[in-house]
Amino acid sequence: MATNWQSIKQGLATERARAAISFAVWCLTLWLGVVMPTHPYTQAIVILLPIVFTLLLFWPELSRLRVTYDQKTRNESPAWLYLFSLACLLAIIVSGYRLYENLQNQPRLLSADEKSQSHLEGKRFYITELIGPPRAEGFAVIEGWTFEDCWIYGPVVLAGLGENDIQHNIFVGDFDNIFTVTEVGAAPVGVIWLKDCRFRRCHFVAISILATKAEVQHIRELEGLKK
């Protein structure tokens, strides 16, 4: 066992072996960035992991970095180490900025004053906060609201009731998976109905919409999407 550990330590002592390990970790990070959830904390961890790992691997060389040397000192700071250090510093700055931006852009609870209005602009919120009192029929309705330049979050399934106006919006996800074609007036239990609402330049996140075939086609045409 001791012999195997010594062999591993000797292998890690070479720059080529450590560079290969570092490269593998960065490749793994790129893959995790694609398959992992997009929560800001997860993104920050995924970005910082290879930086910390590579710093640990190359710390002996990095600890010898110098800006200037006297004439008797051997140059121990190759150019690639400076470039690597700058790249890591830039990655940390970018990661911190993205984390800050994502946290700032997370949906927030609406105030009582905002809920008392019928118009929201430039807000990020969960649409379930705007559900009105239950109808006698037993279903939930969001009625008479106008939304402009908002980010509207689920998860929720919406269906149309009355005259709704949806134009120039962005649906986060595949269009065909977001919209489900249903018969007129048909909707399963748990669906939230929209009545006489207007949406302009909004982003829909984690939201599914039930609509008739004609309504889906109409939305496609408004958003400039091909069938």
C-alpha positions as CSV (number, residue, x, y, z in Angstrom):
1,M,0.0,0.0,0.0
2,A,2.8,2.4,0.9
3,T,4.6,1.6,-2.3
4,N,1.5,2.4,-4.3
5,W,1.1,5.7,-2.5
6,Q,4.8,6.6,-3.2
7,S,4.2,5.8,-6.9
8,I,1.2,8.1,-7.0
9,K,3.2,10.9,-5.3
10,Q,6.0,10.5,-7.8
11,G,3.6,10.6,-10.7
12,L,2.0,13.8,-9.4
13,A,5.4,15.3,-9.0
14,T,5.7,15.7,-12.8
15,E,4.2,18.8,-14.4
16,R,2.9,16.7,-17.3
17,A,0.8,14.4,-15.0
18,R,-0.6,17.3,-13.1
19,A,-1.4,19.2,-16.3
20,A,-3.3,16.1,-17.6
21,I,-5.3,15.8,-14.3
22,S,-6.1,19.5,-14.4
23,F,-7.2,19.3,-18.0
24,A,-9.5,16.3,-17.1
25,V,-11.0,18.3,-14.2
26,W,-11.7,21.3,-16.5
27,C,-13.4,19.0,-19.1
28,L,-15.5,17.5,-16.3
29,T,-16.5,21.0,-15.2
30,L,-17.7,21.9,-18.7
31,W,-19.8,18.7,-18.7
32,L,-21.2,19.4,-15.3
33,G,-22.1,23.0,-16.4
34,V,-24.3,21.5,-19.1
35,V,-26.1,18.8,-17.1
36,M,-26.2,20.3,-13.6
37,P,-29.1,22.5,-12.4
38,T,-28.8,26.2,-13.1
39,H,-29.2,27.4,-9.5
40,P,-26.6,30.2,-8.9
41,Y,-24.9,28.5,-6.0
42,T,-24.5,25.3,-8.1
43,Q,-23.0,27.4,-11.0
44,A,-20.5,29.1,-8.6
45,I,-19.4,25.8,-7.2
46,V,-19.0,24.2,-10.6
47,I,-16.9,27.2,-11.8
48,L,-14.7,27.4,-8.7
49,L,-14.0,23.7,-8.3
50,P,-11.5,23.3,-11.1
51,I,-9.8,26.6,-10.2
52,V,-9.2,25.5,-6.6
53,F,-8.2,22.0,-7.7
54,T,-5.7,23.3,-10.2
55,L,-4.3,25.8,-7.7
56,L,-3.7,22.9,-5.3
57,L,-2.0,20.8,-7.9
58,F,0.4,23.5,-9.1
59,W,0.9,25.3,-5.8
60,P,4.7,24.4,-5.6
61,E,5.2,26.3,-8.9
62,L,2.8,29.1,-8.1
63,S,4.4,29.7,-4.7
64,R,7.6,30.6,-6.5
65,L,6.0,33.2,-8.7
66,R,7.9,36.5,-8.6
67,V,7.6,39.8,-10.5
68,T,11.3,40.6,-10.4
69,Y,14.5,38.7,-9.5
70,D,18.0,39.7,-8.6
71,Q,20.7,38.6,-10.9
72,K,21.7,35.6,-8.7
73,T,18.2,34.1,-8.5
74,R,17.1,31.5,-11.1
75,N,13.9,32.5,-12.9
76,E,11.2,30.2,-11.5
77,S,8.2,31.9,-13.1
78,P,7.5,30.8,-16.6
79,A,5.1,32.8,-18.7
80,W,2.4,30.1,-18.7
81,L,2.2,30.3,-14.9
82,Y,1.5,34.0,-15.1
83,L,-1.2,33.4,-17.8
84,F,-2.7,30.6,-15.7
85,S,-2.9,32.8,-12.6
86,L,-4.5,35.7,-14.6
87,A,-7.0,33.2,-16.2
88,C,-8.0,31.9,-12.7
89,L,-8.4,35.4,-11.3
90,L,-10.6,36.4,-14.3
91,A,-12.7,33.2,-13.9
92,I,-13.2,34.0,-10.2
93,I,-14.3,37.5,-11.0
94,V,-16.7,36.4,-13.7
95,S,-18.1,33.6,-11.4
96,G,-18.6,36.2,-8.6
97,Y,-20.3,38.6,-10.9
98,R,-22.6,35.9,-12.4
99,L,-23.5,34.7,-8.9
100,Y,-24.3,38.2,-7.8
101,E,-26.3,38.8,-11.0
102,N,-28.3,35.6,-10.6
103,L,-29.1,36.3,-7.0
104,Q,-30.3,39.8,-7.9
105,N,-32.4,38.4,-10.7
106,Q,-34.2,35.7,-8.6
107,P,-38.0,36.0,-8.4
108,R,-39.1,38.0,-5.4
109,L,-42.3,38.0,-3.3
110,L,-44.6,40.8,-4.4
111,S,-45.6,43.4,-1.9
112,A,-49.2,44.0,-0.8
113,D,-49.3,47.2,-2.8
114,E,-48.1,45.4,-6.0
115,K,-50.7,42.7,-5.5
116,S,-53.5,45.4,-5.2
117,Q,-52.7,46.8,-8.7
118,S,-53.7,45.3,-12.0
119,H,-50.4,46.2,-13.8
120,L,-46.9,45.0,-13.3
121,E,-43.8,46.1,-15.2
122,G,-40.2,45.0,-15.0
123,K,-40.9,42.5,-12.1
124,R,-39.7,39.0,-11.4
125,F,-42.3,37.0,-9.5
126,Y,-44.1,33.7,-9.0
127,I,-47.4,34.0,-10.9
128,T,-49.2,31.9,-8.2
129,E,-49.0,35.0,-6.0
130,L,-51.7,36.6,-8.1
131,I,-54.4,34.0,-7.8
132,G,-57.7,35.6,-6.9
133,P,-60.3,34.2,-4.6
134,P,-61.6,30.7,-5.6
135,R,-64.6,30.7,-7.9
136,A,-67.8,28.9,-7.1
137,E,-66.8,26.4,-9.8
138,G,-63.8,25.5,-7.7
139,F,-61.0,26.6,-9.9
140,A,-58.4,29.3,-9.4
141,V,-58.3,32.4,-11.7
142,I,-55.9,35.3,-12.4
143,E,-58.0,38.0,-13.9
144,G,-57.6,41.4,-15.5
145,W,-53.8,41.8,-15.1
146,T,-51.4,43.4,-17.5
147,F,-47.7,42.4,-17.5
148,E,-44.9,44.2,-19.3
149,D,-41.2,43.3,-19.4
150,C,-41.6,40.8,-16.5
151,W,-40.0,37.5,-15.7
152,I,-42.9,35.2,-14.7
153,Y,-42.0,32.0,-12.8
154,G,-43.8,28.7,-12.1
155,P,-43.9,25.8,-11.8
156,V,-47.5,26.0,-12.8
157,V,-49.9,25.0,-15.6
158,L,-52.0,27.9,-17.1
159,A,-55.1,27.8,-19.2
160,G,-57.0,30.6,-21.0
161,L,-60.5,31.8,-20.0
162,G,-62.0,34.7,-21.7
163,E,-59.9,37.2,-23.8
164,N,-56.2,36.9,-23.1
165,D,-53.6,38.8,-25.1
166,I,-50.1,37.3,-25.4
167,Q,-47.7,39.1,-27.7
168,H,-43.9,39.4,-28.2
169,N,-42.9,37.2,-25.3
170,I,-40.2,34.6,-24.7
171,F,-40.9,31.1,-23.5
172,V,-37.9,29.6,-21.8
173,G,-37.8,26.0,-23.1
174,D,-39.0,24.1,-26.1
175,F,-42.2,25.7,-27.5
176,D,-43.9,22.3,-28.3
177,N,-43.2,21.1,-24.7
178,I,-44.5,24.3,-23.1
179,F,-47.8,24.4,-24.9
180,T,-50.2,21.4,-24.7
181,V,-53.1,21.2,-27.1
182,T,-56.5,20.5,-25.4
183,E,-60.1,20.7,-26.3
184,V,-62.1,23.9,-25.8
185,G,-63.0,24.4,-22.1
186,A,-61.2,21.2,-21.0
187,A,-58.5,21.4,-18.3
188,P,-57.4,19.0,-15.5
189,V,-57.7,19.8,-11.8
190,G,-54.9,22.0,-10.6
191,V,-54.7,24.3,-13.6
192,I,-54.8,28.1,-13.0
193,W,-57.0,30.0,-15.4
194,L,-56.1,33.3,-17.0
195,K,-58.9,35.7,-17.7
196,D,-58.6,38.9,-19.6
197,C,-54.9,39.2,-19.1
198,R,-52.3,40.9,-21.3
199,F,-48.6,39.9,-21.6
200,R,-46.0,42.1,-23.4
201,R,-42.3,41.3,-23.7
202,C,-42.4,38.8,-20.8
203,H,-40.3,35.8,-20.1
204,F,-42.1,32.6,-19.0
205,V,-40.0,30.3,-16.8
206,A,-41.1,26.8,-15.7
207,I,-44.6,27.4,-17.0
208,S,-46.8,25.1,-19.0
209,I,-49.8,26.4,-20.9
210,L,-52.9,24.5,-22.0
211,A,-54.5,25.9,-25.2
212,T,-56.6,24.9,-28.1
213,K,-54.9,24.2,-31.4
214,A,-56.1,27.5,-32.8
215,E,-54.7,29.4,-29.8
216,V,-51.3,27.7,-30.1
217,Q,-51.1,28.5,-33.8
218,H,-52.1,32.1,-33.0
219,I,-49.3,32.5,-30.4
220,R,-46.9,30.9,-32.9
221,E,-47.8,33.6,-35.5
222,L,-47.5,36.4,-33.0
223,E,-44.1,35.2,-31.8
224,G,-42.8,34.6,-35.3
225,L,-42.3,30.9,-34.8
226,K,-42.6,28.4,-37.6
227,K,-44.8,25.4,-37.3
